[in-house]
Structures are given as structure tokens and as C-alpha cells.
Amino acid sequence: MQTYTLHVAGVTRQLPVIGISDDTAIASFVIISDTELIQAAAKQLVEKIQENGPIEQLLTAEAKGIALAYEVSRLLGLKQFVVARKSVKSYMQNVVSHEVKSITTDKPQMLYLDGNDAKLLKGKRICLIDDVISTGESLQAIEDLAIKAGAQPVCRAAVLAEGDAAKRKDILFLEKLPLFKKGSNGVFQPID
């Protein structure tokens, strides 16, 4: 299996290169269970986030950003963070919803906030947290959901920015993650 060597926050990982079409691939970054990487990356992200002024709440989407959001929340001294869900749970009431499209899913999905979570966001300066920002569609959907809930998104942060996302000036990230194109020899090569 082809891999890509990632160096981020003083940690090195070998990421599998996974085809998403005949000629395009991504380096699969799964942070959710990597305690060492989460702790190192969260520490560096918090430093960048604090440069944007006080943050009153964090919002992430289910599921890969949850562990990262926990650690960032803990380091910021917040008592909790909010998770946008991918399905409506039986306990959820007064649900706020928004559609999302992502490079890693084959069809549009929905994001949902419980009414009580929406109240936690209303009127607050919030930071949107994710593991990787790629096309920006997922990030935009989370932001739109936050705005529907009455929040004031003031910060967008991720461990990695993939492809063209690394050129954006409105996001905070630690390292760039390239996309890959298949070369004439059949091997995927990173592109800038």
C-alpha cells in the first residue's frame, strides 16, 4: 500500500494513500483515536485560536473532530463543546439542521443540532473545529448551521488543510496535506 509521511505538531505518521476516483487520491488522516497526535496538535491549535480573541464555545461535526474538540476545549478552559450530529437522535428537540457535502462521502448528508445545543451557541463567539479542511464544504455547512443557531463564528481551525484549502486566509491549520494524482507509472504523486 502506498503511504504518505506526515509531520505535524512534532509527530510523524504514515498515512495510507486512498483513491477517491480513477486518477485522484487522498492521504487518509484519521485522528479520532490518536491520543498522542490529538494532544500535540490541540496544544498548537489553541495557541493560534487564542490569537483571534476570546472563544466562548467550540463546534465540531460528528465524528472525527470530536476527540480533537474535546482536547481543544479542555485546553481553552471551556466547560463543554457542541457536536453537530449526522442523524437526529430520539432525545433531540427543536432541531436545527443543514445539508453538507464532503470529499469523503458519496452523497449529501445532513447536520443537526439539538435545540439545547443551539442555545449553547446562540450569541456566542465560537470556533469551528475539524480534523481536515479540504473543499471547505463541510466547514461551510457547520458554519451555516452555527449561524442558524445564532452563533458568531470567529475562528475556523483544523489540524490539516488539504489541497487548495491551504491557500485560504480565513482558516487556521498546522500543516498542508496534498492531494494526489495518478502518474503515468500508476503511482499517485502529491500535487501542490
N, C-alpha and C positions, 0 to 999 in steps of 0.2 A: 504494500500500500504506500502511495506517495504521501509524504508529510511536509509540513512547513514548520520551521523553527521560529517560535515566537518568544521574544524577550520583552517582558513588561513588568514594571514595578520591582525589578531585581529578581524576577522569577523567570525561568525558562521552561517552555512546554513544547512538545512535538504535537502539532495539530494535524489530523488526517485531512487530506485534500479530497473533497467530495464533489462529484459532478452534479450540477443542477440543470444542465442542458447538455447537448452534444458537444459543445465547444467551450462551455464556461463552468468553472468550479469555484468553490469557496473553501477556505480553511475552517473546519468545524471547531468552533470555540464554545465549549460547554463549561461554564464557570460554576454552576449551581452547587456542585459537591466538592469543589477545590478550596478547602479552607485556607491553605497557605496563600494561594493567589488572591482570594477574596480579601483577606486581611491586609496584604501588601497593597493591592490596588485601591481598596477603600481609603486607606491612610492617605495616599497621594491624591485621590479624587476629592477628599474632604478639604485638603489644602486649597485646591482650585475652586471648589464650591464656595468656600468662605470668602474668597476674593470678590464675590458678587453681592456681598452684604448678607444680612441675616436671612436664614431659611427657617420657615415655621413648620413645614411639612414636606414629606417626600412622597412621590407617587411612582410606582413601577407597574409593569404588566406581568401577569402570570406567564411563565413560571420561572424562566432562567434568571430574571433580575431580582427575585425575592431575597435570596441569601445576601447578595450584594447590598440591596436596600437596607436589610437588617443591620449589616455592619456599618454602613454609612450613617444610618440613623443613630446607632449606638455611639459612634464617634462624635457626632454632632450634638449629642446630649438630648436628642428628641425622645419622647416617651413612646412613640409609635410611628408607624408609616402606613401608607394606604396601598392596597393592591387592586388593580383593575383586573377583574375576573374574565375568563373566556366563556363562562356559562353562568346562567342565573341559578343561584343556589336557593333551596327552599326557605331559608331564613331571611333572604333579601327582600326588602320592601322599598317602595318608592325608587325603583331602579332608574339610573341614568345610563344610557347606552350610546355607543358609537361604533361604526364599522371600521375595520382595519385590514390592510393588505400588507403582506410581508414577503420578502425574497425567499424565506424558508418554508412558506406554506403555499399550497397549490390553489387555494381559493380564498375569497374574503372571509374574515371572521368578525365576530362582534366582541367588543369590550364592554364590561358592565361594572358599575359602581353601586353598591348598596346605598340606600338613602342616608344611613348613618355615616358611612364613609364620605359621602358627598358633603355632609355637614362639616366634617373634619377639614375639608379642603376650602370651603366657602370663605372668601375674603382673605385667604392666607397666601403669603409669598411661598411658592413651592418650587421644588427642584424635581425634575423628571429624571429617573434613573433607569438605565438599561445596561445590558452586558455589551452589546454591539449595536452601533448605529450604522446602517448600510444605505438603503434607499431613502431613509427618513420617513417612509410611510407609516411605520409603526409608531415612531416618535410623534409624528403629527397627529395621529389618531389619539394617542394618550393625551397630548396637549389639548386637542379639541374636546375630549372627554372632561378634562380638568376645567376648561373654560365653561363648559355646560354646567358644571357643578359650582361655578362661581369663584374658582381659584384664580390666582395671579401667577402663572408660570414665569419665573425669572431666571431659571437655570435649567439647562439640559446637559446631562452628564452620562458618560459611558466609559467603560474600560477601553474599548476599541472603536475606531471609526474605519469602516470598510469602504474601499474604493473611493468614489468621489466625495463621500461624506467627510473625508479628511480635509477637504478644501473649504468646508463650511466654517464660518466665523462665529456662528451662534451656538456651537456646542463645545463642551469641554470633554476631552478624551486624553488618554495616556499614550496610546500608540496607534499607528496606522496598520490596518490589516489589508493586504492586497487582495484583489480578485484575481482569478487565474483564467488564462485562455489556453486551449489545446494547441500545441506546436505541431509542426509537420511530422515530428517523430512520435506523435501520440501522447507526449508527456505534457501536463499542464504547467505553464510558466506564469509566474507572477507578473501582473501588469500594474503600472502606476496610474 
